[in-house]
Amino acid sequence: MSNPSVLVIDDDFAVRGAINVGLRLEGYDLLFAENGADALEVLKEATPRVVILDLKMPVMDGLEFLSNLQLKPSDPISVVVLTGYVDNDSAEACYRAGVSALVKKPFTLNELRGAVQTAIACREHSQLFKEMLMERVSSDVIQEKISQRLEVLGKYLQELAQVRRKASNPSQDTLRSDSGGVLDLSNLDGPRMDAGSSSEG
C-alpha cells in the first residue's frame, strides 16, 4: 500500500519546510503549492488524502480555493485549514465548505499530525459506513426480489398440486367449466331411465 499523500498549500516557504520535515517522518508523501490556483493545477494530476490549506495567500486565497474545489462528502479528500488569520465568518465559511479541521498558527507539529490523522480516519470511517449502507440496501433489495419469486413459485406449486389431485380422482358425472360452474353430464345421452321403469314397445 502506498503512503498517503498530503498537499500543502501555503505561500510561506518556512511553513512548507517545517511541514515537509514533520510529516515525512510520519510516512506521508508531500505535494506543495504556493496558492490556490497552483493547487488546483496539482489536483488535476494527483488526489491527495489531505489538503493543508492556508487562508491568506496571493493570487487565490484559501476560501476562493475551497469555492473552486466544491468539496463533497463523497470525495476522498479531507481539508485541514492552517492559518493565523481566522474570524467567526471565515471559520463558518470553512466548515460550510466541508473543512475537517482548523489549526491556528503558530502550531506544533503534534497538533498538525493529529489533525491530519483525524481527518484521514474520519474520511475512512465515513466511506466505510457508506459502503456498508449500500451493501445493506442492495441486500434488502435482493432479499425482497427472492421473496417475491418464492411467493409466485409457492402459488404455482399449490395450483399444480390441485390439478394433480383432480387428475387422480376424476368425477364420473361432473366436470368443472371454465367459469367455475358444474356441468351435469348425466343428461348428455338422453333422459336417465330408472331401474324399475319399462321401455315402450
Phi, psi and omega in degrees: 000134181284157179291145176294142181257150181230129175262121180258120180246102182201137181276355181269114182299321181295320179295314178301319180295317180295317179295321180302312181294313185294318184276330177296327177295337178270001177094009180275147169269134187250138170238153185224148172212147184268350178198175184297324181295315177297323181295321178298325176292320177299319183291346175288337183249344186220156177232087180289158176285325183225141171248123173263118194237125169276150181269319184265105180214154175285170177069294177215118182278181186295318181293322177293323176299315179298323178297321178285327181292321181050061182295134178244154180302332181278351181290148181281357185262135171249147181242128173246119179274129181236106187204153174262357183239093179216129174242182184298320180294317179295319180297317179296318179297321179297312183291326174297329181279357176097017179293138182277325184203155174241126176239124184273141170277144357287149184231163172257157179295329177296320177299316182291316178301315180299318180295319180294313180297319179294319179298316179295315181297317180297319180294319179295317180295320178297317180294319179296317179298318179298316180296318179296321179295317179296320178296320179295314179298315179298318180296319179296320179296315179298316180297321179295319179295320178298317180298319179296318179295318180295324179295316178297316180297321179298317178296320179297317180294324177296316179296321179296320179296321179295319179297319180293322178295319179293323181292328181277342179229070183288144176279141181281326188250347184228152172226151176275131175280168179299331182275000179096354179282174181253130176261126178274118182265359186289338183255010183293333182254024180103180182296139178285136179265130174290154185295330184269355184272160180245148178278154179286150177082000000 
